Amino acid sequence: MKIVLALVLIASAAFAAEIGLGVRTYYGAQVLRVTAKSPEQFEALKNLHDSSKFDFWTTPALNHGTDIMAEAEQLEELHAFLHEHSIEHSVMIKDVQQIVSEEKIANNLHQSRAMGWTAYQRFDTISSWLDELAANNSDLVTCETIGHSFEGRPLKLVKISNGGNSTKRTIFIDGTFHAREWISGATATFLINELVENSEEHSDLLDSLDFYILPVTNPDGYEYTHTNVRTWRKTRSDHNSTQNCRGVDPNRNFGYHYGESGTSTDKCSDTYRGPNAFSEPETKALADFILETADSANYAAYLTLHSYSQLWLVPWGYAAVYPPDWDALEALAIAGATALRGVHGSRYDVEHSAIGLYPAAGASDDWAKGGAGIDFAYTLELRDTGRYGFLLPPDQIVPTGEEVWAAVETVARHFITESE
């Protein structure tokens, strides 16, 4: 009890000091879940989203909960808006700062320079671990830098392969597109560790498939969430904004239906698409790598890990249009979601990205399918369903990783069976 109290006091003192260092705090902020039940309410909610006044934690949707964070001084305005449009709402997080503080205390309690999954690791720890993993498992793992971020951080990708013939297919997985979605990168590293440390158990998978995994696609933004603004979403690039609004939403920056629905030209918006497709070195490096290796890798599937909402999203995201192979895409998604649920009981709903939610053009899964020709491309929105949102406690890293591994294994075995 004394240790916990001491940690609380230390954390409280640290937060007090952070105010003077320009670190953002969230005292009095709340997250409200609002539900638009008519087209008129949805349009009003979409207009509020597009105004960039509030931090939308999930995108507006009709007959589907939308989570909005409001600062203490914004709450009155948000409540007035909801009353004006008769939009139902409930409080999901009553005190955002309390959740941020609890997450930080729990993370500090278990964090060290050594890689592990009891805490969210900093970028340098992840980067060093990837190098060590490759050095210690040279017969199975290679690690390469496929590019650098705006601020010069390496984009490190691992290939997990036991060799084999040229007919093998490849599954590509990435995480941490959006900086505040810490669980996505932690899950990606969990998958790497599972494939490497338990490679003998997965020998049948590795005999038929290779895996490329890029755990931190947006390292600048990720580091910024640790040092300055926990809820930062975008990259950290500078496109000459007169309002000093930095960064681009990397998941609106891909060159497939770039700049269409669900994107913003407002540099201060969390969905700012950038001045042009692939303006961000992070998105360009990822796309260039996939295109350059397309022939040799023979990609079977692309999985991009995000959070939160517990959804398995199926293209297309740019518009309410079904791809011609929808039935096959949906069937594999349902199989993956079913396997995932069997581990810890977590339910992931399979949804058409644009129809189930809100159209968002320029996303990586749309590009992977439509631009790079990878037939099976999906977005997985990981835990949870809103109790913590982006601030998922670190004790949920391992169970999230375990259930997502079950989903990945199911997807992988589909391609093994298909080739037999």
TAPEHU-V501467 format. One line per field, one symbol per residue. ss: DSSP state (H for helix, E for strand, L for the rest). Layout:
BEGIN
ss = ???
END
This chain:
BEGIN
ss = LHHHHHHHHHHHHHHHHHHHLLLLLLLLLEEEEEEELLHHHHHHHHHHHHLLLLEELLLLLELLLEEEEELHHHHHHHHHHHHHLLLEEEEEELLHHHHHHHHHHHHHHHLLLLLLLLLLLLHHHHHHHHHHHHHHLLLLEEEEEEEELLLLLEEEEEEELLLLLLLLEEEEEELLLLLLLHHHHHHHHHHHHHHHHLLLLLHHHHHHEEEEEELLLLHHHHHHHHHLLLLLLLLLLLLLLLLLLLLLLHHHLLLLLLLLLLLELLLLLLLELLLLLLLLHHHHHHHHHHHHHHHHHLEEEEEEEEELLLEEEELLLLLLLLLLLHHHHHHHHHHHHHHHHHHHLLLLEEEEHHHHLLLLLLLHHHHHHHLLLLLEEEEEEELLLLLLLLLLLHHHHHHHHHHHHHHHHHHHHHHHHHHL
END
